[in-house]
Amino acid sequence: MTDLLRIMLVDDEADIIRQQTRLFEKYEDIEVVATATSGDEAIRLAKEIRPDVILLDLGMPVTDGIAVTQAVKSSAPEVEILIFTVFDEEDKVLEAVQAGAAGYLLKDTPFLRVVEALREIHEGGSIIQPHLARKLLKFFRNPQETKSGLPEEEIPKLTQREQEILNLISKGLSNKEVAGVLGLSPSTVRTHLEHIYAKLDVTNRTEAVTEGIRHKLIDVD
């Protein structure tokens, strides 16, 4: 049995929350510790209860998922956030990721995949879709951070295996899926990820993919 995963569900539709809660009750390693039907309520509860991961509806009225993400990561930075959205709204999702979300899934994603994603985020992973990776690439192609007179930033040196793993996680693959593709054990993949994080000076997958794109270590074609 793994450590208990404490999650909070946030959606402006109470029926959706009730349905999700019933589904999560089937998993002994997951506990729904809080629910919220508004962004303001979510911000208050996140600060008070500090769940491990929040499954957060992006398109809520008044205080939307982006604003919630910004507020939660400011007051409780250790709380991870998985954006849940009906539409593939890449621009809004990108804003949420830039605000600190660990990734996103569409609401028609099979429930088992949602469970896997929450567990993965709890273990320090992230959920990065190929379309989002392309958006990040376009964002970092803007030389806004370049200043004359400053030395060029050194590009981190990854091994071939580390670069393969970085590219695979940028496509949204879990550790288990990466291990299957490369013929490695999940523990070996985790070790490589730790090395990647250290070399890129990051702490999770979202940051690793972001830095990988910025340094052109990831192929997003």
C-alpha positions as CSV (number, residue, x, y, z in Angstrom):
1,M,0.0,0.0,0.0
2,T,1.4,3.4,-1.0
3,D,1.0,6.6,1.1
4,L,-2.5,7.9,1.3
5,L,-3.2,10.5,-1.5
6,R,-5.3,13.3,-0.1
7,I,-7.1,15.1,-2.9
8,M,-9.5,18.0,-3.2
9,L,-12.2,18.2,-6.0
10,V,-13.2,21.6,-7.4
11,D,-16.0,22.1,-9.9
12,D,-18.9,24.5,-10.1
13,E,-21.2,21.6,-10.8
14,A,-22.1,19.8,-7.5
15,D,-23.4,16.8,-9.4
16,I,-19.9,16.3,-11.0
17,I,-18.3,16.5,-7.6
18,R,-20.7,13.9,-6.1
19,Q,-20.0,11.6,-9.1
20,Q,-16.3,12.0,-8.8
21,T,-16.4,11.4,-5.0
22,R,-18.3,8.1,-5.5
23,L,-15.7,6.9,-8.0
24,F,-12.7,7.8,-5.8
25,E,-14.3,5.8,-2.9
26,K,-13.3,2.6,-4.8
27,Y,-9.6,3.4,-4.2
28,E,-8.1,2.7,-0.8
29,D,-5.0,4.8,-1.4
30,I,-7.1,7.9,-2.2
31,E,-9.1,10.1,0.1
32,V,-11.2,13.1,-0.9
33,V,-10.5,15.5,2.0
34,A,-12.4,18.5,0.6
35,T,-14.7,19.7,-2.2
36,A,-15.5,23.1,-3.5
37,T,-17.9,24.5,-6.0
38,S,-16.4,28.0,-6.4
39,G,-12.9,29.3,-6.8
40,D,-13.0,31.4,-3.7
41,E,-14.0,28.4,-1.6
42,A,-11.3,26.3,-3.2
43,I,-8.6,28.9,-2.3
44,R,-9.8,29.0,1.3
45,L,-10.0,25.3,1.7
46,A,-6.6,24.7,0.0
47,K,-4.9,27.0,2.5
48,E,-6.7,25.5,5.5
49,I,-6.6,21.7,4.6
50,R,-3.5,21.6,2.3
51,P,-4.5,18.6,0.2
52,D,-1.7,16.8,-1.7
53,V,-3.4,17.4,-5.1
54,I,-6.3,19.4,-6.3
55,L,-8.4,18.3,-9.3
56,L,-9.4,21.7,-10.5
57,D,-12.1,22.7,-13.1
58,L,-10.6,25.3,-15.4
59,G,-13.7,27.1,-16.6
60,M,-15.5,28.2,-13.4
61,P,-17.3,31.5,-13.2
62,V,-16.1,34.5,-11.2
63,T,-12.8,33.0,-9.9
64,D,-11.6,30.6,-12.6
65,G,-9.0,27.8,-12.5
66,I,-6.2,30.1,-13.4
67,A,-6.9,32.5,-10.6
68,V,-7.3,29.6,-8.2
69,T,-3.9,28.1,-9.3
70,Q,-2.2,31.5,-8.8
71,A,-3.7,31.9,-5.3
72,V,-3.1,28.4,-4.1
73,K,0.5,28.2,-5.3
74,S,1.1,31.5,-3.6
75,S,-0.3,30.5,-0.2
76,A,0.3,26.7,-0.3
77,P,3.1,26.1,-2.9
78,E,3.4,22.4,-1.8
79,V,-0.1,21.7,-3.0
80,E,-0.1,20.2,-6.6
81,I,-2.8,21.1,-9.1
82,L,-4.2,19.1,-12.0
83,I,-6.4,21.1,-14.3
84,F,-9.6,19.5,-15.5
85,T,-11.3,21.1,-18.5
86,V,-14.1,20.3,-21.0
87,F,-12.4,21.9,-23.9
88,D,-8.8,21.8,-25.1
89,E,-8.3,25.5,-24.3
90,E,-4.5,25.6,-24.8
91,D,-4.0,29.3,-24.1
92,K,-5.8,29.1,-20.8
93,V,-4.1,25.8,-19.9
94,L,-0.7,27.4,-20.7
95,E,-1.6,30.3,-18.3
96,A,-2.5,27.7,-15.6
97,V,0.8,25.8,-16.1
98,Q,2.8,29.1,-16.0
99,A,0.9,29.8,-12.7
100,G,2.1,26.5,-11.3
101,A,-0.3,23.8,-12.3
102,A,1.3,20.4,-12.8
103,G,-0.6,19.7,-16.0
104,Y,-4.1,19.1,-17.4
105,L,-6.5,16.5,-18.6
106,L,-9.8,16.8,-20.6
107,K,-13.0,15.8,-18.8
108,D,-13.6,13.0,-21.2
109,T,-10.4,11.3,-20.1
110,P,-11.1,7.7,-18.9
111,F,-11.4,7.8,-15.1
112,L,-8.6,5.3,-14.6
113,R,-6.2,7.7,-16.4
114,V,-7.3,10.5,-14.1
115,V,-6.5,8.4,-11.1
116,E,-3.1,7.5,-12.6
117,A,-2.4,11.2,-13.3
118,L,-3.2,12.2,-9.7
119,R,-0.9,9.6,-8.3
120,E,1.8,10.6,-10.8
121,I,1.6,14.2,-9.8
122,H,1.7,13.3,-6.1
123,E,5.0,11.5,-6.8
124,G,6.5,14.6,-8.4
125,G,5.4,14.0,-12.0
126,S,3.3,16.2,-14.3
127,I,0.9,15.7,-17.2
128,I,2.2,17.5,-20.3
129,Q,0.3,17.0,-23.6
130,P,2.1,17.4,-27.0
131,H,0.0,20.4,-27.9
132,L,0.9,22.2,-24.7
133,A,4.6,21.4,-25.3
134,R,4.3,23.2,-28.7
135,K,2.7,26.2,-27.0
136,L,5.6,26.3,-24.5
137,L,8.1,26.2,-27.4
138,K,6.5,29.2,-29.0
139,F,6.5,31.0,-25.7
140,F,10.2,30.4,-25.3
141,R,11.1,31.3,-28.9
142,N,10.4,34.9,-27.8
143,P,13.9,36.1,-26.8
144,Q,12.4,38.2,-24.0
145,E,15.0,37.1,-21.5
146,T,18.0,37.9,-23.6
147,K,20.0,40.9,-22.6
148,S,23.1,42.3,-24.3
149,G,26.2,42.2,-22.2
150,L,25.3,39.0,-20.4
151,P,27.1,35.7,-21.1
152,E,25.1,33.1,-22.9
153,E,23.4,30.6,-20.6
154,E,25.1,27.2,-20.7
155,I,22.9,24.4,-22.2
156,P,22.6,21.5,-19.7
157,K,24.3,18.3,-20.9
158,L,22.0,15.3,-20.7
159,T,23.0,11.8,-21.6
160,Q,21.3,10.2,-24.6
161,R,19.1,8.1,-22.3
162,E,18.2,11.2,-20.2
163,Q,17.2,13.1,-23.4
164,E,15.1,10.1,-24.6
165,I,13.2,10.1,-21.2
166,L,12.8,13.9,-21.3
167,N,11.2,13.7,-24.7
168,L,8.9,10.9,-23.7
169,I,7.6,12.6,-20.6
170,S,7.0,15.7,-22.7
171,K,4.5,13.6,-24.7
172,G,2.6,12.9,-21.5
173,L,3.9,9.3,-20.8
174,S,3.9,8.1,-17.2
175,N,7.0,6.6,-15.6
176,K,5.6,3.1,-16.2
177,E,4.9,3.9,-19.9
178,V,8.4,5.3,-20.4
179,A,9.8,2.2,-18.8
180,G,7.8,0.0,-21.2
181,V,8.9,2.0,-24.3
182,L,12.6,1.9,-23.3
183,G,12.7,-1.5,-21.8
184,L,13.7,-0.2,-18.4
185,S,12.3,-0.7,-14.9
186,P,10.2,2.1,-13.4
187,S,12.8,2.6,-10.7
188,T,15.5,3.2,-13.3
189,V,13.3,5.7,-15.0
190,R,12.8,7.5,-11.7
191,T,16.6,7.6,-11.1
192,H,17.2,9.1,-14.6
193,L,14.5,11.7,-13.8
194,E,16.2,12.7,-10.6
195,H,19.4,13.2,-12.7
196,I,17.5,15.2,-15.2
197,Y,15.9,17.4,-12.5
198,A,19.4,18.0,-11.0
199,K,21.0,19.0,-14.3
200,L,18.1,21.3,-15.3
201,D,17.8,22.7,-11.7
202,V,14.1,21.9,-11.5
203,T,11.9,19.9,-9.1
204,N,9.2,18.4,-11.2
205,R,8.2,17.2,-14.7
206,T,6.4,20.4,-15.7
207,E,9.5,22.5,-14.9
208,A,11.8,19.8,-16.6
209,V,9.7,19.9,-19.8
210,T,9.6,23.7,-19.7
211,E,13.4,24.0,-19.3
212,G,13.9,21.2,-21.9
213,I,11.9,23.2,-24.5
214,R,13.7,26.4,-23.6
215,H,17.1,24.8,-24.1
216,K,15.9,23.0,-27.3
217,L,16.4,19.6,-25.7
218,I,12.9,18.4,-26.7
219,D,11.6,17.7,-30.2
220,V,8.0,18.9,-30.3
221,D,7.5,18.6,-34.1
